[in-house]
Amino acid sequence: MMTKDTPGGIKSPRGFGHRRLAGRTLNTMTAPTTIDSQDLSERLTSAAPPRVLDVRTPGEFETAHIAGAYNVPLDLLREHRDEIIRHLDEDVVLVCRSGQRAAQAEETLRTAGLDNVHILDGGITAWEAKGFAVNRGAQRWDLERQVRLVAGSLVLTSILGSIAAPKLKWLAAGVGGGLAFAALSNTCAMGMLLSKLPYNRGATCDAQTVVAQLVGSPDQKVG
């Protein structure tokens, strides 16, 4: 991996620089905004590791996550972005299952004025596929799998039910249209709704807890 000298004499990957935002000096990386698993692994053991924010649900995070990552669910990040970015002085790497939610989180943070934001290419799926370690807990279905189950069940039920009640076919049409819109807009309303279910939420999944973890010392990181 190419490196360049920083003012302090520390080697850092090419593309990482510095910028000042609201009186703070922040590390930044020029385009592309993605970072691959190998680069992230090396950065995590460097003298100035990035802050890894996992924007999946607490349930998904508990199943498997990168050691030292902070769990900041996407919906919470959107609602409290200004409060959260005040505690992000390092390079930030966003992680989700495959990259879709991380891309949405990146857009949210950049809109708020934070430029030191990058996305783990391929998400936790690529990280595991390349053999990098994760911390594991109780196994739960990831959000994308839950969406497929609910959407498929709704379509199947409505089609079968339309035999007796023809108007139910429009439910299947609505689900299909919603999935098409989700693909075109790179968003998923059904996924956001499912993320709020108790199955996907943790007892301490709130802005106060998340900010407290971000402010805490490195030895207070989650897992």
N, C-alpha and C positions, 0 to 999 in steps of 0.2 A: 504494500500500500504506500503511495507517495506521501511524503511528509514535507513540512516546511518549518523553518525556525520561527518561533514566537518570540516577542520581546524579552520574555523571561528565560529564553534559552531552551524551553521545553519543546520537544517535537510534537506536532499535532497533525492529523490527517489533512491533506490538501483540500481546500475548500472551507475549512473552519477558520473564521476570522473573528473580528470584534466589532461591536457597534454600541452606541450609547442610546438608551431609551429612558426618558424620565429621570435623568440623573444617574442611571446605572450603566455599567459597562457589561455588555452581554456578548457571549460568543455566538457567532452565526456561521452558517454554511451556505455557500452560493448554490445555485441550481446545479444538478438536480437536488430536490429536497428529500429524496429517499436515501437511506443508508442500508446496506445489506447486512446480513447476520454476522459475517466474518468481521466486517469493520466495526460493528457495534460491540462484538465480543472483545476486540482489541481495545476499543475506547473505554470499556468498563473497567479495564485493568490499568488504565493510564493514570498519570498524575492528576488529570482534570477530567474525570468521567462525566458523561452527560446525565441528566435527570431523565429517567425512563418513566413515562406515564402510560399506564395500561388503561385504555378507555372502554374496556369491556365491562359487562355487569359483574358485581361482586361474586355471583355464583360461578361465572366462567373464570374469573380471576383465581378463585379458590381451587378450581380444578387443576390449573397449571399456569404458572407465571414465571417470568424471569426473576431470578433472585435480586432483591434490592429495588424492584419496581414499585411504584406507587399506584394504587387503584383509584382512578378518577373517572367514574362512569361518564359517558358522553353527555347524557342529559344533565348531569350535575355540573359538568364543565361548562356547558352552554349557559346555564342559569347563573353561575357564579364566576364567570371567566375573569372579570376585572379583579375580583378578590384573589383568585388563584394566581394570576400572572404576576402579582406583586411579590410572590415568593419564588419566582423562577428566574434565577440569575445565571444559571448554567445553560449549556446547550440542552435542548429538550428533544427526546426521541419518543414519538407516539407509537403505541402498539395496540393492535386489536387482533382479531382472528386471522384476517387475510389482508387488511389494508383499507377497507371501505370506510369503517368508522373512524379510523385514524386520519383519513383524508378529510373527513368532515370536521374533526377536532382541529386539524391544522388550519383549515379555513377560518374556523371560529377564533383561534388564537391570533392568526395573522390579521384578521379584521380588527381585533382589539389592539393591534400595534406591536405584537411580539413576533420578531423575525427569526429568533434562534430556534426554529422549530423544524423537525425532520420526521420522517415516517419510516418505520422499519419495513423494508420491502418484503412483501409476502406475509407479514405479521408473525404471530406466534407459530402458525402452521409451518412457515418456512424455517423459522428458528429451530423447531424440533426436528424437521425433516433433515436439516444439515447436521444434526447430532449434538446440538448445544443443550446444556442441562437446563431443566426447569424445576421449580419447587411444586410438588403435587399435594393435593388435598382431596376432599370429597369429590367424587366424579359426578358431574352434571352435564346435561346436554348444552352445547353452545347455542347462542341465540339464533344463528342461521338455520340450525337443524330444527329448532322449535318453530321457526317461521314456516319451514317446509311442511312440518307435520300439521300445523293449524291450517295453512292454506290448502293443502291437499285434502284434509278432512272436510273442510267447508265445501270445496268443489265436489268431492265425491258424494257428500250428504245431500247437497242441493240437487245434483243430477238425479240421484236415486229418488229423492223426494218429489222431483218434478213430475214423476209418473202419476202421482196422486194430486199434486198441486203444481200445475205447469208454471206458475209465476216464480217458483223457486229457482228456475233456470237463470233468472236475472241475478241471483246471489252469486252463482258461479261466474257469470259475466263480470260482476263487480270485482270479485277476487282476481280474476284474470287481468282486468284493467288496472287494478291496484298494483299487481306485480309488474306489469309493463311500465307503469309510471315510476315505480321504484327503481327499475333498471335505467330508465332514461334520466331520472333526476339524481341517481346515486343516493337515494334516501329510502327509508323503509318505515312507514307509519306503523305497520303491524309489529315490526321489531321493536320500535320505541315503546309501544303499548305493552308488549310482552316483557320488556326489560323492567317494568315497574311492578311486576307480580312478585309476591313474597318469595317464590321459588328462586328468583334471580337477584333478590336484594339481600343485603346483609343487615344485621341489627345496628351497625354503626355506619351505615352508608349515608352520611350527611355532610354538608359543606364544612361544618365546624371540625369534624373529625379529620376530613381530608386536608384542610388547611393546617391543622395541628401537626399532621404527619409531614407536610411539606416544610414547615418551619423547624421541625425537630432535627436533631443532629443525625449524621449518617448512621449511627448505630441504632437509631430508632426506626429505620426503614422497615417496611413490611416484608417479611419473608426473604 
